[in-house]
C-alpha cells in the first residue's frame, strides 16, 4: 500500500474505505480491550489516568528495543504490500479490534495495509516495551497518544519513536511515517530504523531533522 520512499499514515477515512463500512468478526477472533490507555483511545480522561511514565514501568532498555528492531532489517513486504509478520501480528492482536471499532472495517485489511506503525508496535510488543512504546496502525493517532500522555518533544534520543512529515510540516496531523531513533548525528540528521521504507522493507536510514514532526519518549529502564 505504501511502497517506495515512505509509509503513509493509515488515516481513519482511508481505513474505512479499505476495510469496508461494516465491522465483521472473522477467524482472527474477538479480543479484549487492555486495561491501560492505548493510542487512539476515545477517552482523554483514560489517557491521562494511564500515563505511560506513571503506571506502566518496564524493565526494557532503549538498547534492547533498538537491537530487536535492527534484527528485522531486510524484512520486506510482498508484491501486494503485505505478507510481513508485523501486519500479521497486528491483524490478530487485541489492538486491531480496538482500532476497527474506532475506524470501522475488518481486521483482515491490516494484512496488506501500510505497516510502518505496525513495525514500531511489533517491536514494542516483542521486547515487553509496549506499555511505553504504544501500539497503533495510524501514525497520527500514535503520536497524539504520546502527546496526550506528556511524552512528546523535539529532542532526538536513542529509542525514541520519531514521526515524520516529508514536506517539513510540524503539526501532528501532517505526520506520514514513523520509526525509531538510533542516534542524533549532530549534523542536522538522525540515524533511524524504520519499517515500510525504501521498497517496502525494514531499513536503517539517515534522515534530516527538517522532516521530523516530533518524538515520542518511552520511559525505558536505565
Backbone as JSON, one array per atom type, in Angstrom:
{
  "sequence": "XXXXXXXXXXXXXXXXXXXXXXXXXXXXXXXXXXXXXXXXXXXXXXXXXXXXXXXXXXXXXXXXXXXXXXXXXXXXXXXXXXXXXXXXXXXXXXXXXXXXXXXXXXXXXXXXXXXXXXXXXXXXXXXXXXXXXXXXXXXXXXXXXXXXXXXXXXXXXXXXXXXXXXXXXXXXXXXXXXXXXXXXXXXXXXXXXXXXXXXXXXXXXXXXXXXXXXXXXXXXXX",
  "N": [[0.83, -1.21, 0.0], [1.84, 1.27, 0.87], [4.52, 2.03, -0.6], [7.91, 2.18, -1.83], [9.39, 5.2, -1.15], [8.33, 5.95, 1.31], [6.1, 5.47, 4.14], [2.78, 5.88, 4.24], [0.58, 7.56, 6.53], [-1.98, 5.64, 8.0], [-4.91, 6.68, 7.53], [-8.01, 7.26, 9.27], [-10.28, 7.66, 7.56], [-9.37, 6.56, 5.18], [-8.94, 4.01, 6.03], [-11.53, 3.12, 6.55], [-12.51, 3.01, 3.96], [-10.81, 1.11, 2.89], [-11.23, -1.12, 4.49], [-13.94, -1.51, 4.56], [-17.38, -0.71, 5.32], [-18.68, -2.08, 7.32], [-18.14, -3.7, 10.38], [-16.72, -6.79, 10.68], [-16.49, -9.78, 12.39], [-13.97, -11.99, 12.08], [-12.2, -15.05, 11.35], [-10.0, -14.32, 12.69], [-10.76, -13.72, 15.2], [-12.29, -12.63, 18.34], [-11.45, -10.04, 20.73], [-10.09, -8.72, 23.76], [-10.2, -5.55, 25.45], [-7.28, -3.89, 26.43], [-6.14, -3.04, 29.75], [-4.73, -0.7, 30.09], [-4.27, 2.68, 28.83], [-4.52, 3.14, 25.34], [-2.98, 4.09, 22.19], [-5.0, 6.37, 20.46], [-7.18, 6.09, 22.07], [-10.58, 6.69, 22.89], [-11.17, 8.09, 25.09], [-10.08, 10.84, 26.68], [-9.72, 11.22, 29.37], [-9.12, 8.67, 30.27], [-6.64, 8.32, 29.02], [-5.13, 10.22, 30.43], [-5.23, 9.17, 32.98], [-3.75, 6.92, 32.74], [-1.02, 7.32, 32.26], [1.9, 6.57, 30.41], [4.39, 6.85, 31.72], [3.79, 6.78, 34.39], [2.21, 4.6, 35.3], [2.95, 2.31, 33.99], [5.56, 1.07, 34.2], [8.51, -0.34, 32.85], [10.95, -2.97, 32.26], [12.67, -2.82, 30.23], [15.31, -1.78, 28.13], [16.36, 1.03, 26.08], [18.36, 0.2, 24.34], [17.84, -2.54, 24.06], [15.39, -2.5, 22.72], [16.15, -1.24, 20.32], [17.97, -3.11, 19.38], [16.37, -5.38, 18.77], [14.78, -4.2, 16.81], [16.77, -3.7, 14.89], [17.48, -6.26, 14.17], [15.48, -6.92, 12.46], [16.01, -5.76, 10.06], [15.93, -5.77, 6.58], [13.72, -7.39, 6.31], [10.89, -7.66, 4.27], [7.98, -6.57, 2.4], [5.43, -8.26, 0.4], [4.45, -8.41, -3.11], [1.93, -7.35, -3.02], [1.96, -5.58, -1.0], [1.84, -6.65, 1.49], [2.15, -9.45, 3.77], [4.08, -9.38, 5.76], [5.39, -10.23, 9.02], [4.78, -8.33, 10.85], [2.41, -7.05, 10.07], [0.75, -9.31, 10.1], [0.82, -10.04, 12.8], [-0.31, -7.71, 13.97], [-2.91, -7.66, 12.86], [-4.1, -9.77, 14.15], [-4.09, -9.03, 16.73], [-5.28, -7.8, 19.97], [-5.37, -5.02, 19.76], [-6.01, -4.47, 17.11], [-8.73, -4.99, 17.0], [-9.64, -2.94, 18.61], [-8.89, -0.66, 17.1], [-10.36, -1.1, 14.81], [-12.93, -0.8, 15.85], [-12.77, 1.87, 16.33], [-12.2, 3.0, 13.79], [-13.65, 1.64, 11.89], [-14.5, -1.13, 9.69], [-12.64, -4.16, 8.96], [-10.49, -6.42, 10.64], [-8.82, -7.99, 8.99], [-7.99, -6.47, 6.84], [-5.73, -5.13, 7.64], [-3.69, -6.77, 6.96], [-2.6, -6.14, 4.51], [-2.05, -3.5, 4.7], [-0.5, -0.21, 5.04], [2.49, -0.33, 6.93], [4.36, 0.86, 8.68], [3.84, 1.92, 11.26], [2.85, -0.38, 12.44], [5.13, -1.94, 12.51], [6.74, -0.55, 14.43], [5.04, -0.92, 16.62], [5.04, -3.72, 16.82], [7.72, -4.24, 17.55], [7.73, -3.01, 20.06], [5.89, -4.68, 21.38], [7.2, -7.22, 21.3], [9.48, -6.89, 22.76], [8.59, -6.4, 25.25], [8.07, -3.8, 25.8], [5.75, -2.53, 25.14], [3.77, -1.09, 26.77], [5.01, 1.38, 27.02], [5.91, 2.08, 24.47], [3.62, 1.97, 22.98], [0.85, 1.12, 20.73], [-0.37, 1.02, 17.45], [-1.95, 1.39, 14.2], [-2.08, 3.69, 12.85], [-0.29, 6.48, 12.23], [-0.66, 9.17, 13.04], [-2.5, 9.08, 15.16], [-1.04, 7.55, 16.94], [1.08, 9.28, 17.54], [-0.38, 11.33, 18.8], [-1.13, 10.01, 21.1], [1.29, 9.84, 22.55], [1.71, 12.61, 22.91], [-0.63, 13.33, 24.36], [-0.15, 12.03, 26.7], [1.91, 13.38, 27.82], [4.49, 12.91, 26.84], [6.01, 13.92, 24.69], [8.09, 15.59, 22.34], [10.84, 17.55, 20.96], [13.45, 16.73, 20.83], [15.89, 14.53, 19.72], [16.36, 11.24, 20.87], [18.04, 8.2, 21.7], [16.13, 5.34, 20.94], [13.75, 6.69, 21.04], [10.49, 7.23, 19.6], [10.1, 8.28, 16.41], [8.47, 10.68, 14.41], [7.52, 11.55, 11.13], [7.11, 14.11, 8.61], [7.12, 14.54, 5.27], [7.04, 16.91, 3.88], [8.01, 18.75, 5.58], [6.24, 19.67, 7.47], [5.0, 20.59, 10.73], [2.93, 19.9, 12.35], [0.97, 17.52, 14.16], [-1.04, 16.36, 12.68], [0.04, 16.31, 10.15], [1.7, 14.16, 9.93], [3.35, 11.42, 8.35], [4.86, 9.11, 8.55], [6.76, 6.77, 10.57], [9.27, 5.74, 12.92], [12.13, 4.38, 14.7], [14.47, 6.22, 16.66], [17.93, 5.95, 16.39], [20.31, 7.39, 16.85], [21.39, 10.78, 17.42], [23.0, 12.51, 14.98], [24.32, 14.88, 15.16], [24.68, 16.67, 13.12], [22.59, 17.81, 11.89], [21.1, 15.68, 11.13], [19.47, 12.51, 11.82], [20.02, 9.1, 12.77], [18.15, 6.22, 12.03], [15.87, 3.42, 12.52], [13.51, 1.93, 10.51], [10.31, 0.69, 9.51], [8.66, -0.43, 6.49], [9.86, 1.22, 4.51], [11.96, 2.63, 1.88], [11.84, 0.24, -0.57], [9.61, -0.92, 0.6], [10.48, -2.2, 3.04], [12.25, -3.15, 6.09], [14.61, -0.91, 7.19], [17.78, 0.64, 7.93], [18.21, 4.06, 8.25], [19.3, 7.41, 7.36], [18.12, 10.49, 8.28], [17.08, 13.85, 7.57], [16.68, 16.3, 10.11], [14.85, 18.21, 9.54], [12.64, 17.01, 8.49], [11.32, 15.93, 10.57], [8.54, 15.74, 12.66], [8.1, 15.39, 15.39], [8.97, 13.74, 18.52], [8.18, 10.77, 20.28], [8.48, 9.73, 23.6], [9.28, 6.88, 25.09], [9.53, 5.66, 28.42], [12.21, 4.13, 29.23], [13.91, 1.4, 30.93], [16.78, 2.02, 32.94]],
  "CA": [[0.0, 0.0, 0.0], [2.72, 2.42, 0.94], [5.8, 1.49, -1.01], [8.96, 3.06, -2.3], [10.2, 6.02, -0.27], [7.76, 6.24, 2.63], [4.9, 4.78, 4.6], [1.75, 6.87, 4.55], [-0.28, 7.33, 7.68], [-3.23, 4.95, 7.69], [-5.93, 7.59, 8.03], [-9.28, 6.58, 9.52], [-11.18, 7.67, 6.42], [-8.85, 5.6, 4.23], [-9.14, 2.7, 6.6], [-12.92, 2.74, 6.32], [-12.65, 2.64, 2.55], [-10.05, -0.12, 2.64], [-11.73, -2.24, 5.27], [-15.38, -1.67, 4.4], [-18.14, 0.07, 6.29], [-19.23, -2.91, 8.37], [-17.18, -4.48, 11.14], [-17.01, -8.22, 10.59], [-15.6, -10.58, 13.2], [-13.54, -13.08, 11.22], [-11.47, -16.12, 12.03], [-8.97, -13.73, 13.55], [-11.29, -13.86, 16.55], [-12.58, -11.46, 19.14], [-10.34, -9.66, 21.61], [-10.45, -7.87, 24.89], [-9.53, -4.26, 25.49], [-6.31, -3.88, 27.51], [-6.51, -2.18, 30.86], [-4.07, 0.59, 30.02], [-4.68, 3.52, 27.7], [-3.89, 2.81, 24.07], [-3.05, 5.17, 21.22], [-6.28, 6.49, 19.82], [-8.29, 5.89, 23.0], [-11.61, 7.71, 22.75], [-11.33, 8.78, 26.36], [-8.91, 11.61, 27.11], [-9.54, 11.0, 30.79], [-8.42, 7.41, 30.4], [-5.24, 8.55, 28.67], [-4.47, 10.94, 31.49], [-5.14, 8.33, 34.16], [-2.86, 5.81, 32.45], [0.21, 7.85, 31.66], [2.91, 5.52, 30.3], [5.51, 7.0, 32.65], [3.34, 6.69, 35.77], [1.59, 3.35, 35.71], [3.38, 1.18, 33.17], [7.01, 0.94, 34.22], [9.0, -1.54, 32.18], [12.34, -3.32, 32.55], [13.31, -2.9, 28.92], [16.14, -0.62, 27.82], [16.34, 1.51, 24.69], [19.28, -0.64, 23.56], [17.16, -3.79, 23.74], [14.4, -2.2, 21.69], [16.84, -0.98, 19.06], [18.59, -4.35, 18.91], [15.36, -6.18, 18.11], [14.44, -3.5, 15.56], [17.86, -3.88, 13.93], [17.44, -7.65, 13.71], [14.45, -7.04, 11.43], [16.45, -5.1, 8.83], [15.87, -6.65, 5.42], [12.38, -7.94, 6.18], [10.19, -6.86, 3.26], [6.61, -6.94, 2.05], [5.28, -8.91, -0.9], [4.05, -7.53, -4.21], [0.64, -6.75, -2.67], [2.16, -4.67, 0.12], [1.58, -7.36, 2.74], [2.98, -10.63, 3.98], [5.08, -9.26, 6.83], [4.96, -10.7, 10.34], [4.29, -7.19, 11.59], [1.0, -6.94, 9.7], [0.04, -10.5, 10.55], [0.66, -9.93, 14.25], [-1.24, -6.64, 14.32], [-4.27, -8.03, 12.45], [-4.61, -10.74, 15.1], [-3.89, -8.52, 18.09], [-6.41, -7.08, 20.56], [-5.38, -3.64, 19.32], [-6.7, -4.39, 15.83], [-10.17, -4.89, 17.26], [-9.88, -1.58, 19.11], [-8.8, 0.33, 16.02], [-11.52, -1.32, 13.94], [-14.08, -0.14, 16.48], [-12.54, 3.31, 16.18], [-12.11, 3.46, 12.41], [-14.52, 0.88, 11.02], [-13.91, -2.12, 8.81], [-12.35, -5.54, 9.31], [-9.06, -6.57, 10.97], [-8.03, -8.65, 7.95], [-7.42, -5.49, 5.9], [-4.4, -4.74, 8.1], [-2.71, -7.69, 6.4], [-1.98, -5.51, 3.34], [-2.06, -2.05, 4.92], [0.78, 0.44, 5.35], [2.87, -1.02, 8.16], [5.44, 1.49, 9.45], [3.44, 1.98, 12.67], [2.74, -1.75, 12.93], [6.5, -2.37, 12.83], [7.09, 0.03, 15.73], [4.2, -1.58, 17.61], [5.52, -5.1, 16.95], [8.96, -4.22, 18.33], [7.34, -2.76, 21.44], [5.25, -5.9, 21.91], [8.09, -8.36, 21.41], [10.5, -6.62, 23.76], [7.95, -6.11, 26.52], [8.04, -2.35, 25.97], [4.53, -2.0, 24.56], [3.1, -0.05, 27.55], [5.69, 2.65, 26.83], [6.03, 2.36, 23.03], [2.28, 2.08, 22.42], [0.61, 0.32, 19.51], [-1.42, 1.53, 16.56], [-1.64, 1.31, 12.77], [-2.24, 5.05, 12.31], [0.82, 7.25, 12.8], [-1.13, 10.41, 13.67], [-3.08, 8.74, 16.47], [0.06, 7.1, 17.79], [1.76, 10.5, 18.01], [-1.26, 12.02, 19.75], [-1.07, 9.28, 22.37], [2.46, 10.33, 23.26], [1.47, 14.0, 23.31], [-1.66, 13.4, 25.4], [0.39, 11.48, 27.92], [3.02, 14.2, 28.29], [5.78, 12.32, 26.47], [6.2, 14.4, 23.31], [9.05, 16.68, 22.3], [11.57, 17.82, 19.72], [14.85, 16.35, 21.01], [16.09, 13.12, 19.39], [17.01, 10.41, 21.88], [18.03, 6.79, 21.28], [14.94, 4.59, 21.33], [12.52, 7.48, 20.88], [9.69, 6.97, 18.42], [10.19, 9.51, 15.63], [7.37, 10.86, 13.47], [7.99, 12.35, 10.01], [6.29, 14.67, 7.53], [8.12, 14.76, 4.21], [7.01, 18.3, 3.41], [8.52, 19.62, 6.64], [5.18, 20.1, 8.37], [5.3, 20.42, 12.15], [1.72, 19.56, 13.08], [0.78, 16.09, 14.26], [-1.91, 15.92, 11.58], [0.81, 16.19, 8.92], [2.6, 13.01, 10.03], [3.21, 10.42, 7.3], [5.76, 7.96, 8.71], [7.26, 6.63, 11.93], [10.35, 4.77, 13.13], [12.87, 4.52, 15.95], [15.74, 6.94, 16.64], [19.13, 5.26, 16.85], [21.18, 8.41, 17.45], [21.49, 12.12, 16.85], [24.31, 12.59, 14.33], [24.89, 16.19, 15.49], [24.96, 17.42, 11.89], [21.31, 18.09, 11.28], [20.44, 14.43, 10.75], [19.39, 11.44, 12.79], [20.03, 7.73, 12.27], [16.89, 5.59, 12.42], [15.44, 2.13, 11.98], [12.12, 2.15, 10.11], [9.63, -0.3, 8.7], [7.94, 0.03, 5.3], [10.57, 2.32, 3.87], [12.62, 2.17, 0.67], [10.91, -0.52, -1.4], [8.71, -1.67, 1.47], [11.32, -3.07, 3.86], [12.84, -2.57, 7.29], [15.92, -0.4, 6.82], [18.44, 1.7, 8.7], [18.23, 5.25, 7.41], [19.73, 8.7, 7.9], [17.07, 11.43, 7.91], [17.25, 15.22, 8.03], [15.77, 16.69, 11.19], [13.82, 19.09, 8.99], [11.47, 16.21, 8.16], [10.78, 15.38, 11.82], [7.47, 16.49, 13.34], [8.37, 15.31, 16.82], [9.4, 12.46, 19.07], [7.52, 10.19, 21.44], [9.51, 9.27, 24.52], [9.05, 5.82, 26.06], [10.41, 5.69, 29.59], [12.88, 2.83, 29.29], [14.72, 1.13, 32.11], [18.14, 2.59, 32.81]],
  "C": [[0.86, 1.25, 0.0], [4.12, 1.96, 0.63], [6.78, 2.61, -1.33], [9.55, 3.88, -1.17], [9.61, 6.26, 1.1], [6.53, 5.41, 2.9], [3.86, 5.82, 4.95], [1.02, 6.52, 5.83], [-1.55, 6.63, 7.23], [-4.36, 5.75, 8.3], [-7.24, 6.86, 8.25], [-10.2, 6.56, 8.31], [-10.71, 6.7, 5.34], [-9.05, 4.18, 4.72], [-10.57, 2.23, 6.36], [-13.12, 2.28, 4.88], [-11.97, 1.31, 2.27], [-10.68, -1.33, 3.31], [-13.21, -2.5, 5.04], [-16.12, -0.99, 5.53], [-18.61, -0.74, 7.46], [-18.13, -3.68, 9.06], [-17.6, -5.93, 11.11], [-16.01, -8.95, 11.46], [-15.26, -11.82, 12.4], [-12.86, -14.16, 12.05], [-10.33, -15.6, 12.87], [-9.45, -13.7, 14.98], [-11.58, -12.54, 17.21], [-11.42, -11.19, 20.07], [-10.86, -8.8, 22.72], [-9.66, -6.59, 24.85], [-8.55, -4.26, 26.65], [-6.67, -2.84, 28.55], [-5.88, -0.81, 30.78], [-4.52, 1.38, 28.81], [-3.88, 3.15, 26.47], [-3.92, 4.01, 23.15], [-4.41, 5.19, 20.57], [-7.45, 6.25, 20.75], [-9.29, 7.03, 22.87], [-11.74, 8.54, 24.0], [-10.05, 9.5, 26.75], [-8.64, 11.4, 28.59], [-8.78, 9.7, 31.04], [-6.94, 7.58, 30.09], [-4.5, 9.23, 29.8], [-4.29, 10.08, 32.74], [-4.16, 7.18, 33.97], [-1.61, 6.3, 31.72], [1.26, 6.74, 31.58], [4.0, 5.62, 31.37], [5.09, 6.85, 34.1], [2.92, 5.29, 36.16], [2.08, 2.13, 34.96], [4.9, 1.13, 33.06], [7.41, -0.37, 33.55], [10.46, -1.76, 32.54], [13.17, -3.43, 31.28], [14.11, -1.64, 28.66], [15.96, -0.2, 26.36], [17.23, 0.64, 23.81], [18.63, -1.95, 23.17], [16.12, -3.6, 22.65], [15.08, -2.0, 20.34], [17.5, -2.24, 18.51], [17.56, -5.24, 18.2], [14.92, -5.52, 16.8], [15.5, -3.74, 14.5], [17.87, -5.3, 13.38], [16.42, -7.86, 12.6], [14.85, -6.43, 10.1], [16.51, -6.13, 7.69], [14.54, -7.34, 5.25], [11.57, -7.06, 5.23], [8.81, -7.42, 2.99], [6.59, -7.66, 0.72], [4.76, -7.91, -1.94], [2.71, -6.82, -3.94], [0.76, -5.77, -1.5], [1.9, -5.32, 1.46], [2.57, -8.48, 2.95], [4.01, -10.52, 5.08], [4.51, -9.8, 8.14], [4.41, -9.56, 11.17], [2.79, -6.98, 11.33], [0.19, -8.12, 10.23], [-0.19, -10.47, 12.06], [-0.39, -8.89, 14.6], [-2.68, -7.05, 14.01], [-4.91, -8.99, 13.44], [-4.55, -10.25, 16.55], [-5.17, -7.89, 18.65], [-6.5, -5.64, 20.07], [-6.1, -3.48, 17.99], [-8.2, -4.26, 16.03], [-10.52, -3.51, 17.79], [-9.88, -0.56, 17.98], [-9.89, 0.13, 14.99], [-12.76, -0.67, 14.54], [-13.98, 1.37, 16.33], [-12.74, 3.77, 14.74], [-13.06, 2.75, 11.46], [-13.78, -0.2, 10.25], [-13.69, -3.48, 9.43], [-10.86, -5.7, 9.6], [-8.23, -7.16, 9.85], [-7.42, -7.66, 6.97], [-6.06, -4.99, 6.34], [-3.32, -5.61, 7.47], [-2.0, -7.11, 5.18], [-1.93, -3.99, 3.47], [-0.64, -1.52, 5.17], [1.23, 0.05, 6.75], [4.02, -0.39, 8.94], [5.09, 1.54, 10.94], [3.27, 0.58, 13.26], [4.11, -2.32, 13.27], [6.93, -1.84, 14.19], [6.32, -0.68, 16.85], [4.68, -3.01, 17.88], [6.79, -5.15, 17.79], [8.64, -3.95, 19.8], [6.76, -3.99, 22.1], [6.28, -6.98, 22.22], [9.31, -8.09, 22.27], [9.91, -6.44, 25.15], [7.83, -4.64, 26.81], [6.73, -1.72, 25.5], [3.84, -0.93, 25.43], [3.74, 1.33, 27.41], [5.76, 3.05, 25.36], [4.66, 2.6, 22.42], [2.1, 1.16, 21.23], [-0.58, 0.89, 18.75], [-0.99, 1.28, 15.13], [-1.68, 2.68, 12.11], [-1.23, 5.96, 12.99], [0.35, 8.49, 13.55], [-1.69, 10.12, 15.06], [-2.02, 8.27, 17.44], [0.81, 8.31, 18.37], [0.92, 11.24, 19.04], [-1.26, 11.34, 21.11], [0.14, 9.72, 23.2], [2.22, 11.75, 23.77], [0.47, 14.07, 24.47], [-1.18, 12.87, 26.74], [1.65, 12.2, 28.39], [4.39, 13.67, 27.94], [6.09, 12.64, 25.01], [7.19, 15.54, 23.32], [9.79, 16.75, 20.99], [13.05, 17.47, 19.81], [15.03, 14.87, 20.68], [16.86, 12.39, 20.49], [16.99, 8.97, 21.41], [16.81, 6.05, 21.83], [13.66, 5.38, 21.25], [11.81, 7.06, 19.6], [9.6, 8.28, 17.64], [9.12, 9.54, 14.55], [7.78, 11.88, 12.41], [6.83, 12.93, 9.2], [7.26, 15.09, 6.44], [8.13, 16.19, 3.69], [7.5, 19.28, 4.46], [7.48, 20.14, 7.6], [5.5, 19.78, 9.82], [4.06, 20.15, 12.99], [1.55, 18.04, 13.1], [-0.09, 15.58, 13.11], [-1.16, 15.76, 10.26], [1.69, 14.95, 8.87], [2.28, 11.96, 8.96], [3.96, 9.12, 7.58], [6.3, 7.95, 10.12], [8.37, 5.59, 11.97], [10.96, 4.96, 14.5], [14.13, 5.35, 15.72], [16.85, 6.03, 17.14], [20.08, 6.24, 17.52], [21.01, 9.73, 16.73], [22.89, 12.25, 16.27], [25.0, 13.94, 14.51], [25.28, 17.0, 14.26], [23.68, 17.77, 11.14], [20.56, 16.85, 10.82], [20.35, 13.5, 11.95], [19.5, 10.1, 12.08], [18.81, 7.02, 12.84], [16.83, 4.14, 11.96], [13.95, 2.25, 11.73], [11.59, 0.94, 9.36], [8.89, 0.35, 7.55], [8.57, 1.28, 4.71], [11.32, 1.76, 2.66], [11.61, 1.51, -0.25], [10.02, -1.42, -0.56], [9.45, -2.66, 2.33], [11.67, -2.38, 5.17], [14.27, -2.17, 6.93], [16.47, 0.53, 7.9], [18.61, 2.89, 7.78], [18.91, 6.4, 8.13], [18.75, 9.74, 7.37], [17.43, 12.85, 8.36], [16.24, 15.56, 9.12], [14.65, 17.6, 10.68], [12.55, 18.33, 8.64], [10.78, 15.64, 9.41], [9.69, 16.31, 12.37], [7.72, 16.52, 14.84], [8.72, 13.9, 17.23], [8.5, 12.06, 20.23], [8.56, 9.51, 22.3], [9.01, 8.16, 25.42], [9.99, 6.01, 27.25], [11.0, 4.29, 29.76], [13.56, 2.65, 30.65], [16.12, 1.69, 31.88], [19.11, 1.55, 32.28]]
}
